Amino acid sequence: MIRPFACVLAVLAMVTLGACSAPPPATGDEVQRLAAEIQSLGPDIDPEEANRAASITYAYTAQLVQEYEITDPPLIHNAKVNKGLRPRGLCWHWAEDIERRLRQENFQTLTLHRAIANADNPFRIDHSTAIISRKGESMYDGIVLDPWRYGGVLYWSPLVEDTRYEWVPREVVLEKRRQEQLAELTPAFNE
């Protein structure tokens, strides 16, 4: 009886300690794969910009993991942020900070976008992300950069292959919300 209980305690201790560890650092292969995917957005993408964007995205994700004090899966971390136990780390914080950092590079062949998913789904929480695309192209032709999804481990893929979320341009979602709020504030004028 004591032996099975000890095994259960050992497993719980490993799970608990494992949850407190930082995400693994990015390998050069991961950075190069993202750089190659960015480069594949078009023949006029500057290879140096693609490499720089990939490298910065991975490095800045690792920096934000430390700054946000990430020790838990995303939804648990969200609860800690909302209770004031962590400084930042909601999905929109990741998207805002990644976008801001990449914009500092003044890319000439790449463009950054923001998107929101689940805004119209009452059964799921909104999710925000940054997207990088070829200059002049829409976000739908870009690559999702989502460090929130796996708690500080960068997820990326072409937007069209990201079947987990239906991404909508952030400005479209925010405008719809503004219109809904305006309609709620002025019901007498709508009759």
N, CA, C and O of each residue as an XYZ file, in Angstrom:
764
protein
N       0.823     -1.200      0.000
C       0.000      0.000      0.000
C       0.864      1.260      0.000
O       0.554      2.230     -0.691
N       1.937      1.241      0.770
C       2.801      2.415      0.859
C       3.568      2.611     -0.443
O       3.776      3.745     -0.875
N       3.987      1.525     -1.067
C       4.775      1.628     -2.294
C       3.992      2.304     -3.432
O       4.533      3.211     -4.065
N       2.738      1.901     -3.721
C       1.985      2.604     -4.774
C       1.775      4.083     -4.440
O       1.832      4.941     -5.320
N       1.530      4.370     -3.154
C       1.344      5.753     -2.738
C       2.617      6.562     -2.973
O       2.553      7.711     -3.410
N       3.772      5.964     -2.684
C       5.058      6.632     -2.910
C       5.278      6.890     -4.394
O       5.808      7.935     -4.771
N       4.875      5.947     -5.238
C       5.005      6.135     -6.694
C       4.135      7.291     -7.171
O       4.559      8.108     -7.989
N       2.919      7.349     -6.651
C       2.014      8.442     -7.030
C       2.600      9.780     -6.596
O       2.563     10.746     -7.358
N       3.136      9.847     -5.389
C       3.756     11.089     -4.913
C       4.956     11.472     -5.765
O       5.158     12.650     -6.060
N       5.748     10.492     -6.159
C       6.917     10.776     -6.999
C       6.491     11.343     -8.348
O       7.093     12.296     -8.843
N       5.457     10.760     -8.941
C       4.955     11.256    -10.228
C       4.406     12.668    -10.066
O       4.680     13.537    -10.894
N       3.637     12.906     -9.013
C       3.098     14.248     -8.776
C       4.217     15.264     -8.579
O       4.125     16.389     -9.070
N       5.262     14.881     -7.871
C       6.396     15.789     -7.670
C       7.068     16.117     -8.992
O       7.427     17.270     -9.232
N       7.246     15.119     -9.856
C       7.879     15.365    -11.159
C       7.017     16.277    -12.019
O       7.526     17.184    -12.679
N       5.709     16.034    -12.009
C       4.810     16.870    -12.802
C       4.834     18.301    -12.286
O       4.897     19.249    -13.068
N       4.784     18.452    -10.972
C       4.800     19.790    -10.378
C       6.101     20.514    -10.689
O       6.079     21.677    -11.092
N       7.223     19.849    -10.510
C       8.509     20.484    -10.788
C       8.684     20.746    -12.276
O       9.259     21.763    -12.666
N       8.198     19.846    -13.096
C       8.284     20.050    -14.543
C       7.480     21.249    -14.993
O       7.870     21.948    -15.929
N       6.356     21.493    -14.333
C       5.517     22.634    -14.695
C       6.178     23.950    -14.327
O       5.818     24.995    -14.870
N       7.137     23.916    -13.415
C       7.808     25.139    -12.986
C       9.028     25.472    -13.830
O       9.618     26.541    -13.670
N       9.404     24.588    -14.708
C      10.603     24.844    -15.504
C      10.288     25.749    -16.681
O       9.148     25.828    -17.139
N      11.307     26.421    -17.156
C      11.154     27.296    -18.321
C      11.073     26.445    -19.581
O      11.602     25.334    -19.613
N      10.411     26.957    -20.625
C      10.379     26.227    -21.886
C      11.796     26.023    -22.414
O      12.695     26.808    -22.112
N      11.992     24.970    -23.200
C      13.337     24.733    -23.733
C      13.750     25.846    -24.685
O      12.905     26.405    -25.384
N      15.045     26.178    -24.722
C      15.493     27.222    -25.647
C      15.388     26.738    -27.091
O      15.445     25.538    -27.362
N      15.238     27.671    -27.993
C      15.137     27.334    -29.412
C      16.478     26.829    -29.924
O      17.539     27.297    -29.509
N      16.407     25.882    -30.818
C      17.633     25.403    -31.453
C      17.849     26.185    -32.741
O      16.933     26.830    -33.251
N      19.059     26.118    -33.254
C      19.357     26.778    -34.524
C      18.489     26.245    -35.646
O      18.112     26.988    -36.552
N      18.164     24.936    -35.588
C      17.300     24.346    -36.614
C      15.928     25.007    -36.635
O      15.395     25.299    -37.705
N      15.351     25.246    -35.447
C      14.024     25.863    -35.384
C      14.055     27.269    -35.972
O      13.162     27.658    -36.725
N      15.079     28.016    -35.624
C      15.217     29.377    -36.155
C      15.364     29.325    -37.672
O      14.735     30.109    -38.383
N      16.187     28.412    -38.168
C      16.397     28.305    -39.617
C      15.139     27.851    -40.351
O      14.875     28.294    -41.468
N      14.362     26.966    -39.722
C      13.102     26.536    -40.364
C      12.134     27.705    -40.483
O      11.487     27.873    -41.516
N      12.029     28.520    -39.422
C      11.159     29.698    -39.496
C      11.694     30.679    -40.528
O      10.919     31.239    -41.303
N      12.990     30.894    -40.552
C      13.583     31.800    -41.549
C      13.279     31.316    -42.960
O      12.946     32.121    -43.831
N      13.388     30.020    -43.195
C      13.095     29.465    -44.522
C      11.624     29.646    -44.878
O      11.292     29.929    -46.029
N      10.746     29.484    -43.895
C       9.305     29.670    -44.153
C       9.016     31.133    -44.477
O       8.231     31.422    -45.380
N       9.638     32.052    -43.754
C       9.466     33.479    -44.053
C      10.010     33.777    -45.443
O       9.369     34.481    -46.224
N      11.178     33.253    -45.754
C      11.792     33.453    -47.078
C      10.877     32.937    -48.188
O      10.840     33.506    -49.279
N      10.141     31.860    -47.911
C       9.271     31.261    -48.935
C       8.010     32.083    -49.204
O       7.228     31.741    -50.091
N       7.808     33.156    -48.451
C       6.635     34.000    -48.689
C       6.690     34.699    -50.045
O       5.658     35.137    -50.554
N       7.862     34.808    -50.626
C       7.977     35.429    -51.943
C       9.413     35.577    -52.372
O      10.317     35.608    -51.537
N       9.633     35.669    -53.687
C      11.001     35.750    -54.205
C      11.710     37.054    -53.857
O      12.937     37.132    -53.912
N      10.937     38.075    -53.498
C      11.553     39.363    -53.193
C      11.808     39.566    -51.695
O      12.174     40.666    -51.279
N      11.618     38.523    -50.883
C      11.919     38.635    -49.454
C      13.433     38.653    -49.281
O      14.133     37.769    -49.775
N      13.925     39.652    -48.587
C      15.358     39.757    -48.302
C      15.745     38.621    -47.350
O      15.205     38.534    -46.247
N      16.673     37.749    -47.763
C      17.066     36.625    -46.894
C      17.591     37.078    -45.529
O      17.367     36.406    -44.522
N      18.283     38.207    -45.498
C      18.792     38.718    -44.227
C      17.629     39.125    -43.326
O      17.670     38.892    -42.118
N      16.592     39.732    -43.907
C      15.424     40.108    -43.113
C      14.697     38.872    -42.595
O      14.255     38.853    -41.446
N      14.568     37.848    -43.422
C      13.914     36.608    -42.992
C      14.679     35.986    -41.828
O      14.080     35.561    -40.840
N      15.998     35.935    -41.948
C      16.831     35.382    -40.869
C      16.721     36.215    -39.603
O      16.606     35.678    -38.502
N      16.756     37.525    -39.768
C      16.679     38.418    -38.607
C      15.318     38.301    -37.924
O      15.241     38.241    -36.697
N      14.247     38.267    -38.713
C      12.903     38.149    -38.140
C      12.763     36.850    -37.352
O      12.219     36.848    -36.248
N      13.248     35.755    -37.911
C      13.153     34.462    -37.224
C      13.980     34.459    -35.947
O      13.512     34.012    -34.900
N      15.189     34.949    -36.032
C      16.082     34.965    -34.878
C      15.523     35.834    -33.758
O      15.523     35.433    -32.594
N      15.052     37.014    -34.110
C      14.489     37.927    -33.109
C      13.232     37.331    -32.488
O      13.038     37.421    -31.276
N      12.381     36.725    -33.303
C      11.138     36.158    -32.773
C      11.437     35.095    -31.726
O      10.826     35.086    -30.657
N      12.364     34.207    -32.022
C      12.714     33.175    -31.037
C      13.411     33.772    -29.816
O      13.077     33.421    -28.684
N      14.366     34.663    -30.030
C      15.106     35.243    -28.905
C      14.192     36.090    -28.022
O      14.285     36.039    -26.796
N      13.312     36.864    -28.646
C      12.434     37.728    -27.864
C      11.381     36.910    -27.128
O      10.981     37.268    -26.020
N      10.931     35.816    -27.734
C      10.018     34.919    -27.024
C      10.681     34.424    -25.741
O      10.056     34.430    -24.680
N      11.933     33.997    -25.828
C      12.660     33.518    -24.642
C      12.808     34.631    -23.600
O      12.690     34.380    -22.401
N      13.063     35.847    -24.056
C      13.182     36.983    -23.133
C      11.851     37.248    -22.432
O      11.815     37.489    -21.225
N      10.758     37.201    -23.195
C       9.443     37.457    -22.605
C       9.035     36.370    -21.616
O       8.346     36.654    -20.636
N       9.450     35.138    -21.857
C       9.183     34.059    -20.895
C       9.726     34.457    -19.528
O       9.062     34.256    -18.511
N      10.922     35.017    -19.503
C      11.529     35.450    -18.239
C      10.808     36.678    -17.676
O      10.495     36.727    -16.487
N      10.548     37.660    -18.528
C       9.893     38.888    -18.063
C       8.477     38.629    -17.561
O       8.047     39.226    -16.574
N       7.757     37.743    -18.235
C       6.378     37.428    -17.840
C       6.320     36.422    -16.688
O       5.251     36.167    -16.134
N       7.472     35.854    -16.333
C       7.545     34.853    -15.265
C       6.667     33.640    -15.576
O       5.870     33.205    -14.745
N       6.827     33.104    -16.785
C       6.028     31.962    -17.229
C       6.495     30.702    -16.504
O       7.657     30.310    -16.615
N       5.588     30.073    -15.766
C       5.874     28.803    -15.089
C       4.724     27.816    -15.247
O       4.781     26.703    -14.725
N       3.688     28.221    -15.960
C       2.470     27.412    -16.054
C       1.961     27.368    -17.486
O       2.410     28.136    -18.337
N       1.018     26.463    -17.748
C       0.342     26.487    -19.048
C      -0.399     27.819    -19.231
O      -0.656     28.524    -18.255
N      -0.739     28.160    -20.468
C      -1.304     29.484    -20.763
C      -2.524     29.895    -19.942
O      -2.555     31.014    -19.429
N      -3.515     29.044    -19.801
C      -4.730     29.464    -19.095
C      -4.484     29.677    -17.602
O      -5.092     30.560    -16.997
N      -3.608     28.886    -17.010
C      -3.262     29.096    -15.599
C      -2.487     30.403    -15.454
O      -2.724     31.174    -14.524
N      -1.558     30.645    -16.380
C      -0.813     31.908    -16.338
C      -1.773     33.091    -16.509
O      -1.632     34.105    -15.825
N      -2.748     32.964    -17.418
C      -3.746     34.028    -17.590
C      -4.431     34.347    -16.260
O      -4.599     35.514    -15.904
N      -4.823     33.303    -15.531
C      -5.488     33.520    -14.241
C      -4.566     34.271    -13.284
O      -5.016     35.148    -12.545
N      -3.284     33.931    -13.295
C      -2.326     34.625    -12.426
C      -2.168     36.091    -12.829
O      -2.070     36.964    -11.966
N      -2.142     36.364    -14.129
C      -2.062     37.760    -14.588
C      -3.315     38.511    -14.146
O      -3.227     39.624    -13.627
N      -4.467     37.905    -14.351
C      -5.730     38.564    -14.006
C      -5.880     38.796    -12.505
O      -6.602     39.702    -12.090
N      -5.206     37.986    -11.688
C      -5.234     38.176    -10.232
C      -4.098     39.072     -9.752
O      -3.985     39.339     -8.555
N      -3.256     39.539    -10.671
C      -2.151     40.409    -10.299
C      -0.923     39.677     -9.785
O      -0.030     40.299     -9.211
N      -0.862     38.362     -9.983
C       0.277     37.580     -9.502
C       1.420     37.523    -10.509
O       2.534     37.137    -10.156
N       1.159     37.901    -11.747
C       2.172     37.954    -12.799
C       1.993     39.279    -13.538
O       0.874     39.780    -13.642
N       3.094     39.856    -14.057
C       3.012     41.185    -14.666
C       2.290     41.214    -16.013
O       1.487     42.111    -16.268
N       2.567     40.253    -16.856
C       1.999     40.195    -18.207
C       2.015     38.746    -18.660
O       2.506     37.866    -17.953
N       1.472     38.509    -19.845
C       1.534     37.165    -20.399
C       0.231     36.683    -20.984
O       0.118     35.523    -21.383
N      -0.778     37.576    -21.042
C      -1.990     37.219    -21.778
C      -1.631     37.165    -23.258
O      -0.617     37.728    -23.669
N      -2.446     36.496    -24.058
C      -2.094     36.333    -25.473
C      -1.891     37.674    -26.169
O      -1.002     37.808    -27.010
N      -2.708     38.663    -25.823
C      -2.560     39.951    -26.503
C      -1.273     40.657    -26.078
O      -0.729     41.457    -26.839
N      -0.780     40.371    -24.868
C       0.519     40.918    -24.463
C       1.620     40.353    -25.351
O       2.469     41.091    -25.853
N       1.596     39.012    -25.543
C       2.594     38.377    -26.412
C       2.528     38.981    -27.810
O       3.552     39.357    -28.380
N       1.308     39.073    -28.362
C       1.147     39.584    -29.728
C       1.644     41.023    -29.831
O       2.363     41.375    -30.766
N       1.256     41.846    -28.867
C       1.661     43.252    -28.862
C       3.176     43.391    -28.750
O       3.788     44.168    -29.484
N       3.771     42.648    -27.844
C       5.211     42.775    -27.612
C       6.037     42.219    -28.767
O       7.046     42.815    -29.146
N       5.623     41.086    -29.330
C       6.335     40.525    -30.487
C       6.222     41.483    -31.671
O       7.211     41.767    -32.346
N       5.003     41.980    -31.918
C       4.821     42.923    -33.028
C       5.680     44.174    -32.815
O       6.367     44.616    -33.736
N       5.644     44.737    -31.625
C       6.405     45.959    -31.340
C       7.903     45.732    -31.564
O       8.585     46.567    -32.158
N       8.403     44.590    -31.082
C       9.836     44.310    -31.234
C      10.218     44.140    -32.699
O      11.242     44.666    -33.134
N       9.415     43.419    -33.458
C       9.734     43.214    -34.875
C       9.598     44.509    -35.676
O      10.348     44.723    -36.628
N       8.660     45.370    -35.307
C       8.511     46.655    -36.014
C       9.753     47.534    -35.852
O      10.052     48.352    -36.722
N      10.464     47.370    -34.762
C      11.689     48.151    -34.542
C      12.733     47.880    -35.622
O      13.643     48.686    -35.815
N      12.613     46.776    -36.315
C      13.585     46.401    -37.341
C      13.364     47.129    -38.666
O      14.231     47.091    -39.540
N      12.223     47.788    -38.828
C      11.916     48.523    -40.067
C      12.162     47.671    -41.314
O      12.859     48.089    -42.239
N      11.582     46.483    -41.321
C      11.740     45.591    -42.466
C      11.235     46.255    -43.739
O      10.215     46.944    -43.728
N      11.942     46.049    -44.817
C      11.556     46.612    -46.111
C      10.785     45.616    -46.971
O      10.061     46.016    -47.883
N      10.934     44.319    -46.687
C      10.275     43.301    -47.515
C       9.242     42.495    -46.734
O       8.630     41.576    -47.278
N       9.046     42.835    -45.462
C       8.102     42.114    -44.607
C       7.138     43.089    -43.944
O       7.483     44.247    -43.707
N       5.933     42.618    -43.647
C       4.909     43.415    -42.985
C       4.377     42.630    -41.796
O       4.326     41.401    -41.821
N       3.982     43.355    -40.756
C       3.409     42.721    -39.567
C       1.926     43.028    -39.471
O       1.472     44.106    -39.854
N       1.186     42.068    -38.958
C      -0.261     42.183    -38.787
C      -0.615     41.673    -37.395
O       0.177     40.997    -36.739
N      -1.820     42.013    -36.966
C      -2.381     41.442    -35.742
C      -3.717     40.821    -36.093
O      -4.441     41.310    -36.960
N      -4.037     39.720    -35.395
C      -5.292     39.019    -35.641
C      -5.871     38.530    -34.320
O      -5.160     38.355    -33.331
N      -7.183     38.316    -34.336
C      -7.907     37.798    -33.175
C      -8.774     36.643    -33.653
O      -9.374     36.704    -34.726
N      -8.834     35.595    -32.850
C      -9.711     34.458    -33.120
C     -10.711     34.328    -31.972
O     -10.473     34.816    -30.868
N     -11.815     33.672    -32.248
C     -12.851     33.356    -31.253
C     -13.620     34.571    -30.748
O     -14.327     34.462    -29.747
N     -13.510     35.701    -31.389
C     -14.200     36.899    -30.902
C     -15.713     36.727    -30.909
O     -16.407     37.336    -30.095
N     -16.231     35.907    -31.817
C     -17.680     35.693    -31.906
C     -18.121     34.376    -31.282
O     -19.274     33.974    -31.436
N     -17.223     33.706    -30.585
C     -17.549     32.403    -30.010
C     -17.700     32.541    -28.497
O     -16.703     32.698    -27.792
N     -18.932     32.484    -27.988
C     -19.128     32.666    -26.545
C     -18.581     31.521    -25.697
O     -18.484     31.645    -24.476
N     -18.224     30.410    -26.335
C     -17.735     29.252    -25.593
C     -16.210     29.184    -25.517
O     -15.660     28.282    -24.884
N     -15.533     30.122    -26.151
C     -14.067     30.133    -26.126
C     -13.593     31.552    -25.832
O     -14.300     32.519    -26.116
N     -12.392     31.674    -25.262
C     -11.846     33.006    -25.011
C     -11.207     33.537    -26.293
O     -10.723     32.776    -27.131
N     -11.220     34.856    -26.418
C     -10.525     35.489    -27.547
C      -9.060     35.082    -27.507
O      -8.492     34.832    -26.444
N      -8.468     35.022    -28.684
C      -7.036     34.732    -28.757
C      -6.419     35.678    -29.775
O      -6.929     35.820    -30.887
N      -5.321     36.324    -29.396
C      -4.631     37.286    -30.260
C      -3.278     36.738    -30.681
O      -2.665     35.941    -29.971
N      -2.823     37.179    -31.849
C      -1.511     36.771    -32.330
C      -0.928     37.837    -33.238
O      -1.626     38.741    -33.698
N       0.360     37.711    -33.484
C       1.046     38.518    -34.496
C       1.245     37.635    -35.722
O       1.375     36.416    -35.613
N       1.268     38.267    -36.879
C       1.455     37.554    -38.146
C       2.463     38.339    -38.968
O       2.421     39.569    -39.006
N       3.365     37.629    -39.622
C       4.343     38.266    -40.502
C       4.069     37.818    -41.929
O       3.835     36.638    -42.187
N       4.100     38.777    -42.856
C       3.843     38.447    -44.258
C       4.787     39.234    -45.157
O       5.525     40.111    -44.708
N       4.742     38.899    -46.409
C       5.467     39.638    -47.439
C       4.872     41.040    -47.517
O       3.657     41.207    -47.409
N       5.715     42.040    -47.702
C       5.239     43.425    -47.787
C       4.189     43.531    -48.890
O       4.398     43.062    -50.009
N       3.063     44.151    -48.558
C       1.985     44.336    -49.513
C       0.960     43.217    -49.522
O      -0.089     43.351    -50.153
N       1.237     42.123    -48.842
C       0.299     40.996    -48.801
C      -0.568     41.096    -47.551
O      -0.221     41.789    -46.595
N      -1.689     40.401    -47.571
C      -2.580     40.397    -46.412
C      -2.075     39.409    -45.370
O      -1.178     38.607    -45.632
N      -2.662     39.483    -44.204
C      -2.279     38.555    -43.146
C      -2.572     37.120    -43.534
O      -1.916     36.194    -43.056
N      -3.563     36.930    -44.407
C      -3.957     35.573    -44.803
C      -2.864     34.878    -45.608
O      -2.887     33.657    -45.760
N      -1.916     35.642    -46.119
C      -0.773     35.082    -46.843
C       0.454     34.966    -45.944
O       1.546     34.653    -46.417
N       0.274     35.216    -44.647
C       1.410     35.282    -43.737
C       1.583     34.071    -42.848
O       0.957     33.028    -43.036
N       2.462     34.249    -41.868
C       2.834     33.204    -40.917
C       2.437     33.657    -39.517
O       2.827     34.736    -39.070
N       1.667     32.833    -38.837
C       1.255     33.087    -37.460
C       2.467     32.922    -36.548
O       3.196     31.935    -36.648
N       2.681     33.892    -35.657
C       3.744     33.835    -34.643
C       3.056     33.858    -33.280
O       2.640     34.919    -32.813
N       2.936     32.705    -32.645
C       2.093     32.576    -31.454
C       2.841     31.931    -30.284
O       2.780     30.713    -30.121
N       3.541     32.717    -29.471
C       4.245     32.150    -28.320
C       3.331     31.833    -27.132
O       3.746     31.113    -26.224
N       2.112     32.347    -27.117
C       1.193     32.107    -26.000
C       0.659     30.681    -26.016
O       0.531     30.056    -24.963
N       0.350     30.171    -27.180
C      -0.373     28.909    -27.349
C       0.208     27.763    -26.528
O      -0.539     26.982    -25.940
N       1.508     27.658    -26.484
C       2.161     26.575    -25.747
C       2.993     27.113    -24.584
O       4.029     26.546    -24.239
N       2.534     28.202    -23.990
C       3.148     28.718    -22.767
C       4.593     29.142    -22.893
O       5.426     28.783    -22.062
N       4.895     29.905    -23.931
C       6.241     30.427    -24.108
C       7.086     29.654    -25.094
O       8.238     30.017    -25.335
N       6.547     28.602    -25.667
C       7.217     27.870    -26.745
C       6.596     28.366    -28.045
O       5.394     28.210    -28.257
N       7.401     28.958    -28.909
C       6.876     29.590    -30.117
C       6.212     28.578    -31.046
O       6.831     27.609    -31.485
N       4.936     28.829    -31.332
C       4.223     28.100    -32.379
C       4.214     29.009    -33.594
O       3.960     30.207    -33.472
N       4.487     28.454    -34.757
C       4.351     29.223    -35.991
C       3.905     28.290    -37.105
O       4.236     27.105    -37.124
N       3.148     28.856    -38.025
C       2.752     28.124    -39.229
C       2.137     29.127    -40.189
O       1.705     30.204    -39.776
N       2.095     28.777    -41.475
C       1.327     29.616    -42.386
C      -0.105     29.713    -41.859
O      -0.662     28.720    -41.391
N      -0.695     30.888    -41.932
C      -2.035     31.083    -41.391
C      -3.015     30.073    -41.969
O      -3.848     29.542    -41.235
N      -2.936     29.795    -43.257
C      -3.893     28.878    -43.888
C      -3.775     27.456    -43.345
O      -4.709     26.667    -43.487
N      -2.660     27.119    -42.732
C      -2.479     25.780    -42.165
C      -2.815     25.730    -40.675
O      -2.812     24.652    -40.081
N      -3.100     26.866    -40.071
C      -3.427     26.915    -38.644
C      -4.922     26.668    -38.482
O      -5.708     27.609    -38.373
N      -5.305     25.404    -38.468
C      -6.726     25.046    -38.421
C      -7.314     25.127    -37.014
O      -8.519     24.949    -36.838
N      -6.494     25.386    -36.031
C      -6.999     25.484    -34.658
C      -7.809     26.768    -34.441
O      -8.714     26.804    -33.606
N      -7.481     27.803    -35.188
C      -8.147     29.097    -35.015
C      -8.589     29.660    -36.356
O      -7.969     29.414    -37.391
N      -9.678     30.422    -36.313
C     -10.115     31.195    -37.479
C      -9.731     32.644    -37.202
O     -10.416     33.352    -36.464
N      -8.632     33.069    -37.801
C      -8.086     34.393    -37.537
C      -8.825     35.456    -38.330
O      -9.146     35.273    -39.504
N      -9.087     36.574    -37.658
C      -9.751     37.736    -38.255
C      -8.840     38.930    -37.990
O      -8.268     39.032    -36.905
N      -8.693     39.840    -38.960
C      -7.860     41.018    -38.703
C      -8.313     41.740    -37.424
O      -9.507     41.944    -37.205
N      -7.367     42.111    -36.612
C      -7.661     42.754    -35.330
C      -8.526     43.992    -35.508
O      -9.465     44.216    -34.744
N      -8.209     44.795    -36.520
C      -8.973     46.029    -36.710
C     -10.439     45.745    -37.034
O     -11.305     46.543    -36.674
N     -10.739     44.637    -37.701
C     -12.123     44.258    -38.012
C     -12.861     43.899    -36.722
O     -13.993     44.333    -36.508
N     -12.218     43.108    -35.868
C     -12.830     42.707    -34.599
C     -13.058     43.927    -33.714
O     -14.133     44.074    -33.131
N     -12.067     44.799    -33.607
C     -12.207     45.978    -32.746
C     -13.274     46.933    -33.263
O     -14.008     47.526    -32.472
N     -13.367     47.090    -34.578
C     -14.407     47.957    -35.141
C     -15.794     47.389    -34.866
O     -16.716     48.137    -34.537
N     -15.949     46.085    -34.997
C     -17.244     45.457    -34.707
C     -17.619     45.677    -33.247
O     -18.775     45.964    -32.937
N     -16.650     45.545    -32.354
C     -16.920     45.778    -30.930
C     -17.303     47.224    -30.666
O     -18.203     47.495    -29.871
N     -16.622     48.160    -31.332
C     -16.969     49.584    -31.178
C     -18.404     49.834    -31.626
O     -19.154     50.548    -30.960
N     -18.778     49.247    -32.752
C     -20.139     49.420    -33.261
C     -21.169     48.823    -32.296
O     -22.222     49.417    -32.068
N     -20.869     47.659    -31.737
C     -21.783     47.028    -30.776
C     -21.917     47.875    -29.515
O     -23.020     48.032    -28.992
N     -20.805     48.423    -29.021
C     -20.854     49.272    -27.834
C     -21.626     50.551    -28.108
O     -22.396     51.012    -27.265
N     -21.422     51.120    -29.283
C     -22.151     52.327    -29.660
C     -23.645     52.049    -29.724
O     -24.448     52.864    -29.271
N     -24.021     50.910    -30.280
C     -25.437     50.542    -30.369
C     -26.045     50.362    -28.978
O     -27.204     50.716    -28.760
N     -25.282     49.820    -28.046
C     -25.768     49.649    -26.675
C     -25.926     50.987    -25.963
O     -26.828     51.151    -25.142
N     -25.059     51.936    -26.271
C     -25.110     53.239    -25.610
C     -26.205     54.139    -26.158
O     -26.672     55.045    -25.469
N     -26.612     53.895    -27.383
C     -27.601     54.773    -28.016
C     -28.805     53.988    -28.540
O     -29.115     54.073    -29.728
N     -29.497     53.220    -27.675
C     -30.630     52.430    -28.162
C     -31.801     53.292    -28.626
O     -32.525     52.900    -29.541
N     -31.998     54.437    -28.023
C     -33.132     55.288    -28.398
C     -32.981     55.822    -29.816
O     -33.982     56.023    -30.503
N     -31.768     56.052    -30.265
C     -31.535     56.591    -31.599
C     -31.711     55.537    -32.684
O     -31.875     55.879    -33.855
N     -31.680     54.275    -32.315
C     -31.795     53.199    -33.293
C     -33.239     52.813    -33.574
O     -33.491     52.012    -34.475
N     -34.187     53.356    -32.832
C     -35.598     52.976    -33.009
C     -36.293     53.837    -34.013
O     -37.481     53.646    -34.274
